[in-house]
């Protein structure tokens, strides 16, 4: 069954043609370059970009797969969570195609689709049950997954997502947007030559929840202290732009922020595996592209006896392929949507 997957939850506009777990095409275009000067996603800009490119990426996905709409038997579309305006573009487009051509429609949870993006990889694929970790700019959550539509949430962030924390700290350090890749590069240049201790958040003795606001604030105070010492004290310092101008110091801060934040992810994941005696861990989301996270989780897997599956780098960011593959699996298990399918920006991930 050929499925057309459509993804427009944030700044990526994507369409893909899939068949089971096989990806026949996956076309992605992003408006991230338009948001850089604002230091974050501007919802109106993202929505306008989707309007402009949704038809083009769909046509390109069909062309690249050597298929046409006559071959498509299912349309899967992200209906949440995400930016409401952005979601509406994809949903409206998907419903129009579904209605006009009589093709079944299924709505897909964007966060859970990230969780199953490792199933798109060539070669060995994960097997159920597994512990799943979703790490992105908007979400950080742990799951125990027994099947495609049988899972439970174990813990999630109580404030910032880990990708959001990266973006905010990168902005503080003057590294620009998006912050994750910039901080990863800066950290790589440091190797942690200057030891900086940032606190880890504790959400409870047995809790598998996350919290990243504390480390973000710790970096803020650390930078503020450095800036005050460098420029002199006084009340006027409150209005100074906080930015470390020394590249070496910026790299050291980036390194120790990253080490601390990623350790929190790894420690909670290990705890979940030990609690459920899981032998498999699956990672999804934009932060899954972080090479240091991959190193840390693979090392932990070797120590504690679990195998880790990451998506290929091309499937870490938002993409239509993960929507198409999960959508077809859900459809095969009886899930259906209709013309009342709506955008749910706060769609629960439970």
VENGIVEN-V818744 format. One record per residue. N is the residue number from 1. OMEGA is omega in degrees with one decimal (NA if undefined). BURIAL is b if it has 24 or more other ideal C-beta (glycine too) atoms within 12 Angstrom, else e. D_LAST is the distance of its C-alpha to the last C-alpha in whole Angstrom. Layout:
N_OMEGA_BURIAL_D_LAST / N_OMEGA_BURIAL_D_LAST
//
This chain:
1_178.5_b_28 / 2_-178.8_b_28 / 3_171.6_b_25 / 4_178.9_b_25 / 5_-176.9_b_22 / 6_-178.0_b_22 / 7_176.5_b_20 / 8_-173.9_b_21 / 9_-177.8_b_18 / 10_-175.1_b_20 / 11_175.4_b_24 / 12_171.7_b_24 / 13_-173.3_b_25 / 14_172.5_b_25 / 15_-178.5_b_26 / 16_172.4_b_26 / 17_-177.3_b_27 / 18_175.8_b_26 / 19_-171.3_b_27 / 20_176.4_b_25 / 21_180.0_b_24 / 22_178.1_e_27 / 23_179.4_b_27 / 24_175.8_b_30 / 25_179.6_b_30 / 26_-175.8_b_28 / 27_-178.3_b_29 / 28_168.9_b_27 / 29_-173.4_b_29 / 30_175.9_b_28 / 31_-174.3_b_29 / 32_-179.5_b_29 / 33_179.2_e_33 / 34_-176.6_b_33 / 35_-171.8_b_30 / 36_-175.9_e_32 / 37_178.2_e_35 / 38_178.7_e_32 / 39_-179.9_e_30 / 40_-177.1_b_27 / 41_172.7_b_25 / 42_-172.4_e_27 / 43_-178.1_b_25 / 44_178.2_e_28 / 45_179.4_b_30 / 46_-178.7_b_27 / 47_179.6_b_27 / 48_179.1_e_30 / 49_177.4_b_30 / 50_179.7_b_28 / 51_-176.0_e_30 / 52_-169.0_e_33 / 53_-174.6_b_31 / 54_179.8_b_29 / 55_-178.3_b_32 / 56_-178.4_e_34 / 57_178.0_b_31 / 58_177.9_b_30 / 59_179.8_e_34 / 60_178.4_b_34 / 61_178.1_b_31 / 62_-179.9_b_33 / 63_-178.0_e_36 / 64_179.3_e_35 / 65_-177.1_b_34 / 66_178.6_e_37 / 67_174.7_b_35 / 68_178.5_e_35 / 69_177.3_b_33 / 70_-179.0_e_35 / 71_-174.8_e_34 / 72_-177.9_b_30 / 73_179.9_b_28 / 74_174.4_b_25 / 75_177.4_b_23 / 76_-176.0_b_20 / 77_175.1_b_19 / 78_175.1_b_16 / 79_175.4_b_15 / 80_-13.9_b_13 / 81_-178.6_b_12 / 82_177.7_b_15 / 83_-171.8_b_19 / 84_179.8_b_19 / 85_179.5_b_23 / 86_179.0_b_22 / 87_-177.2_b_19 / 88_180.0_b_22 / 89_-179.4_b_25 / 90_-178.9_b_23 / 91_179.8_b_21 / 92_179.1_b_25 / 93_-179.3_b_27 / 94_-180.0_b_25 / 95_178.5_b_25 / 96_177.4_e_29 / 97_-179.0_b_29 / 98_-176.9_b_27 / 99_-174.3_e_30 / 100_-176.1_e_33 / 101_178.5_e_33 / 102_-178.8_e_31 / 103_178.3_b_28 / 104_-175.6_b_25 / 105_174.3_b_22 / 106_175.9_b_18 / 107_-175.2_b_15 / 108_175.2_b_13 / 109_-175.7_b_10 / 110_-178.2_b_12 / 111_-179.8_b_10 / 112_176.5_b_10 / 113_175.4_b_13 / 114_-177.5_b_14 / 115_-177.5_b_13 / 116_-178.6_b_15 / 117_177.1_b_18 / 118_177.9_b_20 / 119_179.4_b_21 / 120_-175.1_b_23 / 121_167.8_b_25 / 122_177.7_e_29 / 123_-174.7_e_30 / 124_179.8_e_28 / 125_179.6_e_24 / 126_173.6_b_21 / 127_177.5_e_21 / 128_-5.0_b_18 / 129_176.7_b_17 / 130_169.9_b_16 / 131_-179.4_b_14 / 132_177.5_b_13 / 133_175.9_b_13 / 134_-177.9_b_13 / 135_-177.3_b_16 / 136_179.5_b_17 / 137_-177.3_b_18 / 138_-173.0_b_15 / 139_169.9_b_13 / 140_-174.5_b_13 / 141_176.4_b_10 / 142_179.5_b_10 / 143_164.9_b_9 / 144_-172.5_b_11 / 145_178.2_b_11 / 146_176.4_e_14 / 147_-177.1_e_14 / 148_-178.0_b_13 / 149_177.7_e_11 / 150_-177.8_e_10 / 151_174.7_b_8 / 152_-179.2_e_6 / 153_-178.5_b_6 / 154_-178.6_b_9 / 155_178.3_b_10 / 156_-178.7_b_10 / 157_177.9_b_13 / 158_179.7_e_14 / 159_-179.9_e_17 / 160_166.7_b_18 / 161_-176.5_b_16 / 162_178.0_b_19 / 163_176.6_b_20 / 164_177.6_b_21 / 165_175.2_b_23 / 166_-177.6_b_25 / 167_-177.2_b_26 / 168_178.7_b_27 / 169_177.4_b_29 / 170_177.4_b_30 / 171_178.2_b_31 / 172_-178.2_b_33 / 173_179.4_b_35 / 174_-176.7_b_36 / 175_176.3_b_34 / 176_-176.3_b_33 / 177_-3.6_b_30 / 178_-170.5_b_28 / 179_-174.8_b_28 / 180_-179.6_b_26 / 181_-179.1_b_29 / 182_179.8_b_32 / 183_177.6_b_31 / 184_177.6_b_31 / 185_179.7_b_34 / 186_179.9_b_35 / 187_-179.8_b_34 / 188_179.9_e_36 / 189_-174.7_e_39 / 190_-172.2_b_39 / 191_175.6_e_38 / 192_-176.6_e_38 / 193_176.7_e_41 / 194_-176.6_e_41 / 195_176.1_e_39 / 196_-177.9_b_36 / 197_173.1_e_34 / 198_-174.3_b_31 / 199_171.8_e_29 / 200_179.5_b_26 / 201_177.3_b_23 / 202_-175.6_e_22 / 203_180.0_b_19 / 204_-173.4_e_20 / 205_-178.0_e_22 / 206_-176.2_e_19 / 207_173.7_e_16 / 208_175.1_b_14 / 209_179.7_b_14 / 210_173.1_b_16 / 211_-178.3_b_18 / 212_179.3_b_21 / 213_-178.4_b_23 / 214_-179.9_b_25 / 215_176.8_b_26 / 216_178.8_b_26 / 217_178.4_e_29 / 218_176.9_b_31 / 219_178.4_b_32 / 220_-178.6_b_33 / 221_179.1_e_35 / 222_179.9_b_36 / 223_179.2_b_37 / 224_179.2_b_39 / 225_178.7_e_41 / 226_-179.3_b_42 / 227_179.5_b_43 / 228_179.4_e_45 / 229_-176.3_e_47 / 230_-173.7_e_48 / 231_-178.5_e_48 / 232_-178.3_e_50 / 233_178.8_e_49 / 234_-177.0_e_49 / 235_-177.7_e_47 / 236_-179.2_e_47 / 237_-177.9_e_45 / 238_-175.3_e_42 / 239_179.6_e_42 / 240_173.9_e_42 / 241_-178.9_e_40 / 242_178.4_b_38 / 243_176.3_b_39 / 244_-175.9_b_40 / 245_179.7_e_43 / 246_-176.0_e_44 / 247_-179.7_e_42 / 248_179.9_e_42 / 249_176.2_b_41 / 250_179.4_b_38 / 251_179.9_b_37 / 252_178.2_b_37 / 253_179.0_b_35 / 254_-178.6_b_33 / 255_-174.3_b_33 / 256_170.8_b_32 / 257_-177.2_b_29 / 258_179.7_b_28 / 259_-177.4_b_29 / 260_-178.5_b_27 / 261_-179.2_b_24 / 262_175.9_b_23 / 263_177.9_b_24 / 264_178.1_b_22 / 265_-176.8_b_19 / 266_-177.8_b_21 / 267_178.6_b_22 / 268_179.1_b_18 / 269_177.1_b_18 / 270_178.7_b_21 / 271_179.1_b_20 / 272_179.6_b_16 / 273_179.6_b_19 / 274_-179.2_e_21 / 275_-176.1_e_19 / 276_179.0_b_18 / 277_-177.9_e_21 / 278_179.1_b_20 / 279_-179.0_e_22 / 280_175.1_b_20 / 281_178.3_b_18 / 282_-178.3_b_17 / 283_176.4_b_17 / 284_179.4_b_16 / 285_-174.4_b_17 / 286_-178.7_b_20 / 287_175.8_b_21 / 288_177.0_b_21 / 289_-178.5_b_24 / 290_-175.1_b_26 / 291_179.7_e_28 / 292_175.9_b_28 / 293_178.5_b_25 / 294_178.0_b_26 / 295_-175.8_e_29 / 296_-178.6_b_27 / 297_176.4_b_24 / 298_176.4_e_27 / 299_179.2_e_29 / 300_178.3_b_26 / 301_177.7_b_26 / 302_-178.8_e_30 / 303_-172.0_e_30 / 304_170.5_b_27 / 305_172.5_e_27 / 306_-179.5_b_24 / 307_-175.7_b_24 / 308_176.1_b_23 / 309_173.3_b_22 / 310_171.7_b_22 / 311_167.4_b_22 / 312_-173.6_b_25 / 313_-177.8_e_26 / 314_-179.7_b_26 / 315_179.8_b_23 / 316_179.6_b_21 / 317_-178.9_b_21 / 318_-179.5_b_20 / 319_-178.5_b_21 / 320_-177.4_b_22 / 321_-179.2_b_22 / 322_177.7_b_19 / 323_-179.5_b_18 / 324_-177.8_b_20 / 325_178.5_b_20 / 326_179.3_b_16 / 327_179.9_b_17 / 328_177.0_b_20 / 329_178.8_b_18 / 330_179.6_b_16 / 331_179.8_b_19 / 332_178.4_e_21 / 333_172.0_e_18 / 334_179.3_e_19 / 335_-179.5_b_16 / 336_171.4_e_19 / 337_179.1_b_19 / 338_-176.6_e_22 / 339_175.6_e_24 / 340_176.5_e_22 / 341_-175.6_b_19 / 342_175.6_e_18 / 343_178.8_b_17 / 344_-175.1_b_14 / 345_179.4_e_14 / 346_179.7_e_11 / 347_-175.8_b_9 / 348_179.3_e_5 / 349_178.4_b_4 / 350_NA_e_0
//
